[in-house]
Each structure stands twice: as structure tokens, then as C-alpha cells.
Amino acid sequence: MERKTPLYDCHVAAGGKIVPFAGWLLPVQYSGVVAEHMAVRTACGLFDVSHMGELVLRGKDALANLNRLLTNDYTDLQTGHARYSLMCYESGGVVDDLIVYKCSDEAYLIVVNAANCEKDAQWISEHLSGECTMENISDSVAQVALQGPKAEAVLSKLSKTIPAGNYTFIAQGEVDGIQALVSRTGYTGEDGFEIYCAAADAPALWEKLLAAGKDEGLIPCGLGARDTLRLEAGMPLYGHELSAEINPYEAVLGIFVKMDKPDFIGKAALEQARPVSRRKVGLKVTGRGIIREHCDVYAGEEKVGFVSSGTHCPYLGYAVGMAMVPVEYKEPGTKLLVDVRGRKVECEVIKTPFYKRAQ
């Protein structure tokens, strides 16, 4: 049975089209995927991401456990800053990708993907050592994402606690009287904020933000636009570009693997994983059609890989995808074909991200 976020009634009241996703009932769209996508690129959008998981690591050995569990290095992470990482199996495949927020020297908030929350919590708890505990606080926390070039203008109407830079946060923030953790992070390729509050405060926070953003073009957005935005920005999605069968180097995320750390789970396997024989590439559809996940990729008559994600990008105005192919096909300009329901669609390898916002 699917669960409801604290904002479920808000979505229904606003006419959101509700669908099951990762065990939750969430809005896939309100006014339409294209309209919501364009609002985030040109103005501002508001997403309910309360289905994401929140785990807290506490204790004097919390840092040592983080560095053992994750591929990135958290030794120099400052309080009030956040850092992305992968969490790997001994095989080098990926358990999940996540963001860690340092609240203090002995307290870290770990935000994980919704579908992986229970798996991640179990994996972490089974691998803790020393003086360190893990608490799953997901049920008591709501999360909304305010994304777009006007996000700061909207939030500034309600809060004086605005994180100064990307991947920074204010743990004891306040949004129009509502206590919240306010972080400058996101999954759309735009500037924006993810705001965490008590579940009971979520409906009020949602309505306050929508009211404050009305004159800035802020609209509520669903899962559909979230996916087209992240793909347009070339961001990976677990179960697509990352999985137990795809390692960080194949996913072109080696920058988040710090092999100079003494040890971490999966390090031995990853030491043997390079050079990779396959890797993720970006594809631009040059023929007619839209490519989707699971479509086969061909070089001439030979099947060489598969599409991990694909869609039409509203802001760019053309269809793109990400695919796993042998490294000999990774160079930009390489021509490939994608089988879409029995029809070969022409594509070209291009660099990612497909879209990058002006700084």
C-alpha cells in the first residue's frame, strides 16, 4: 500500500495528478510537465520531495564511519556545508547516491533516495563501528524543493536565513515562523533550495511559499518535470545511470571517488575497475522520435548498449538520452542508432550536461 506525504491533501486540492512512485502517492503534474519544466528554467517551481529518506549519524566516530561507508572524503567538510557521494557494495556497484549535511562534528544528516531508504538504513546500520548510531527520521521530516532563477527572491520574502553558497545550509533556519533546515541544493540544474521541516508544518510551509512566489511566477511542480529537468541537466538517477551493476567510473562519477582515502567499502574492487570497458554517454536525437530507458543502442547492425534515461527536453527543444555504451563510442560526434519499438532512430553522442544555467 502506497504511503502519502504530509502534503498529499495539498496536491489533491490543487488538482495534482496523483500516481504511485517508489511506494508513495505523489503528483506527476499539475498544469502540465512542459509548463512546469519551463517555469523552473525561467522563473520558479515548488516540488514536494518528502518521500526522500533522512538518516542521522551521531557520535564521536560518525566521521570515521562516513568515510568508511562512502566513496567521497568528508574529513575536511565544514559544519554548514553539504557534499554528494556514492555508497558502494564490496563489488564496486552502487548501493545509492546521496547528500551528506554536516550539522556538527558528531552529527551528520544523510539524505537518500526514497526507493532505497530502508535498504540504505539497513546497510549503514550493519556496517557501523565504534561510538556511532544511526537514526531514521524520515517519517517525522517533510522536504520541499524551491527551484529556479527566482528561488532566492521568493525565499527572501519569508526568511532571513538564506544559505550563501551552493551546497551550504542553515540548520536552525526559519521560514515565516516555521523552523526549518534550509539548504542551497537541488536536482534541476538551477539555483534553488531544499527546505526540511517537521511533517506537521509542511502544509503551512507549502502554502506560504506558493503565496510568496505568486508574483514571481512560482507554480507547483510534479515528478514529471523533476525528471525532465534532471535529465536535461545531465544528473544521474538511481536505477537508471547508477545501480548495483553500474560502478561510479562507468557512470562518469569518478570525481566523487577518493582513492587516496585509507579505505572504504568497495575500494578494492574499484581499484581494479579502471580502465572501464563501458561508460555513460549523452545522446542527442538527430532523427525523428524520442528515446526512452531500456531501448537498445546500435552501432550499425551491432547492438552495443542501452539507454538508461531518455525524453524530450522542453527548454532545449529536442530529445536527448543517456546511455551505457562501450568506451570506443564515447567521443562527441559519434553516430549511433536507438531501437524505438522496432524503428532505428538516429542519435549523436554529445557532452553532458545538456543544459547548464548561466552563472
N, C-alpha and C positions, 0 to 999 in steps of 0.2 A: 504494500500500500504506500502510495506516494505521500511525502510529507509536504506541509505548507510552511512557507517562510512567514515571519511576523507581518509582512507586507501583502500577504495574499489578498485580503479583503480590499486593500487599496487598488490592486491590479484589476480585480473584478469590477469594482465601482467605476474605474476609469476606462473600462471596455477592452482591457488587455486580453489577447487570445491566449488562453492557458493551455500548456502542453506538458506532458511528463518529461523530465530531464534529470538524469543521474539520481533518480529516486525522489525527486521533488516536483511539485506543480509550480511552473514558472511561466511568465508571459513570453511568448516568442516574438510578439509585436504588438504595437498599439495602433499608430497611424499608418504603419507600413514600414518594411525593412529599409527601403530606399530613402524614404523621408527621414527616418531615424538616423540612418548612416550619415546622410548629408548634414543633419543638424549637428552631429558630433564633429564633423570636419569643419563646419563653418561657424557654429555657434556653441551649443552645449546640449548634452544629453545626460539623463539620470537613469542609472541601472540599479536593480535590486540584485546584489550578489551575496545575499545572506546564506545561500546554500554552500558557500565555501567553508572549509573547515579551519578552526583556530585551535592550535595546541600551544600550551605554555610549558617551557622548560625552565626549571628553577633549581638553584643550588650552587655551591661553590665549584662544582665540576661541570656546570652547564656548558661552558665554552669548550672544554675538552671533549665533551660528548658531541657537540655540534660539529667540531672539526673531524671527529671520527665518523659521524653519520653522513656528512655532506661533502660534496666534491670541492666546493669553494672554501676559501680560508676566511675565518671570522676573527682571527687574532687581533687585527687592527680595526675592527668595526667599532665605531664610536656610538655611545648612547645617543638615541635620537636619530639614528641612521638605519637604513634597511639594505639588504643585499639578497640578490637572487642566487639560487643554487639548484643543483640536481642532487637527488638522493639515489644511490645506485645499489643494486644487488652485487654479491660477490662476483657474478658473471660479467659485470660491467654494464648490463642492461639497466634501465631506469625504473626505479620504484615510483618516483614522482618528481615534478619540478615545483618549486615553492619559493616563498619570500620569507626571510627572517628579519624581524624587527628587534633591535637591542633596546630593551626598556631600562636595564641596569646591568651591572657586572654579573649579576646572578639571576637575571630574568630575561628570557627571550620569547617573543611571540612568533610562532611559525604558522603561516597561512598556506594551506594546502588545497588541492583541487577537491571539489565536492565528492566526485565518484570514488576518490581514493582515501577519503578521510579516515574511515575505520581501518583500512589496510595500513595506512601510514602510521596511525596511532599505535597499532599493534607492533609494527616493525620497529618503531622508535623505542617503545617500552621494552621490547625483547632485547634491545642492544644497548640499553643504558648501563652505566657502571659508575662506581663511586657515589659521591653525595650529589644526587641529581634525581629530580622527579619530573614526570610529565603529567599535565592535566589537560583533558579535552574539554574546552569551554564553549564549543561550537553552539550548543543548544541555548546558551544564555546571551549570545552575541548576534547582532544584526550588522550587516555591512551594505553600504550603498556606494556606488561609484559615480562621481560627478566629473564628466569628461568633456573636453573641448576647449577651443581657444578662449572662450568667455567664462571658463570654470572659475578662475580666480575672482573675476568681477562679481560673479554670483555669490560665492562663498564669503567674500569680503563684506557683503551686506549683512551677514549673520554672525560673523566671527572675527575676532582679532587674532586668533591663533591660526595663522597661515604658515605652513612649513615653507622655509625659504628656498630649498632646492630640491631637485629630483631625487627620489629615494631618501628623503628625510621625513620625519614625522614628529608630531607633538602628542605625547602620550596622555597628558592631562588637559586636553583641549575642551573647548566649549563652543557649541553652535546654537546660538539664540537660547541659551539657558540649558541646553541638553549636553551632559557630559559625554565626551567622545574622544577617541583617538583619531587624529586627522593625519593622514599620510599623503605625500605627493607621489603617488604611484598610479599605475593603470595598465590597461590591456588593450588600448585602442590606437596607440601611436600618437596620441595628442597629450598636451598638458592636462593635468586633472588631479583629482583627489579621490582617495578611498577613505570612507568615514565609518568607523566602528563605534557602535553604541550598544547599550542594553537593549535586549529584544523588545521590551515593553515600550521603549522610547522611539522605536523605528517608525511607526506611522506618523507621529508628530514631526520627526526629522524630515521624512519624505515630503510631507505637505509644506513645511516651512521652506524647503529648498525649491520646490516647484513654484511656490508663490514668489520667492525672491528672484527667481530666474525668468519669470514670465516676460518681462520687458527685454530680456537678453536672448530670447528665442529658445529657452530651455524647454525640452519636452521629455516625457518618459520614454525609455527605450527597452527593447526586449532582447532575448537571446539571439534572434536572427541578425540584428545589427551588430551585436557584440562579436559574432563570428565573422561577419564580412569585414568589420573594422580590423580585427586582429590579423586576419589573413592578408588584407591589403597592406598592413604594417609588417608583414612577414614574421609574425610571432608564432611560436610553436604551440600546439595543443596536445596535451597528454592523450594517448590513444590514437594519435594521428602521426605527428612528427616525432613523438617520444613514446617509448614503450619498453617492456622487458626485453624485447627483441631488437631494439634500436639503441645503440650506445651514444654517448654525448658527442663523440667525434663524427659519427655518421650523421648526426643531427646538426653538425656545424656549430656546436656549443662548447667547443674545447676551451674557449676563453674562461669558462666557469669551472674548469677542472684544474686544480692547483697541484700539480705533480711534485712540487717541491715540499709539500707537507710531509711530515714523517710517515703518516699512514692514514688511510680512510677506507671504508668498505667499498670494494671494487677496484682499488688502486692497482693491485697485482694484475688483474685481467685487463685493465685499461693500458697498462704498460706494454702489453702485447697486442693491443688493438690497432696500433698505427704501424705503417700507413694503412688507411682504410681502403677497402675494395669498392665500397659504395658510399654515397653521401646524398644529402638532401640538396635539391636544386630548386630554383624558381622557374616556373614556366609561364610564358605569355602565349595565349591562344592567338595564333595568326590566321587560322582558318575560321570556319563558322561552327559555333557550338560553345557549350560550357562544359568544362571537365569537372569531374567530381571524385571524391575519395573512392578508392578501390578500383578505379579504372586502370587498365593495363597500359604501360608505356612501351612503345616500339621504336627501334631504330631500323628503318626499312621494314623487313618482314620478321625481324627477330624481336621477341618480347624481352625487354631489358629491365623493366622495373614497374613501379606502381605509383599512382597518385595518392598522396596522403591527405590532401585537402584541396578543394577547388571551388570556385564560384565566379560570378560576375561582380566586379568591383564598381559600385556606383560612382564614386568620386573620380576614379581613373577613367572609367568609361569603357573598360574592356575586361575580358575574362582572364583569370590567372589561376595558377595552382602551385602547390609544392609537391615534389615527387622524390622518391628514392630511386637512384639510378647508379650504375657503375661509374667510377670516377672518370673514365675516359669520355664521358658525355657531360662533364660538369662545366665546360667552358661556355661563357656567354656567346650567343650566336649559333650554338649547336641546334640543328633541326631535329625534332623528334615528332612522333605521332602518338596520339592517345586514342584508345578504342572507347568510344562512347556509344554503347548499345549497338555494337556491330559496325559502326562507322568510324573511320580513322580521321581524327581532327588534327590539323597541323598546328604545331607549337614550336616555340623557340626558347631556349634557355636564356634567362636574364638574371641580373643580380637582384638580390633582396636586401633590404625591404623594398617592396614595390612602391610604397608610398613613404615619404619621410617629411614630417612637418618642417616648416621654415622656423629657424631658431630666432 
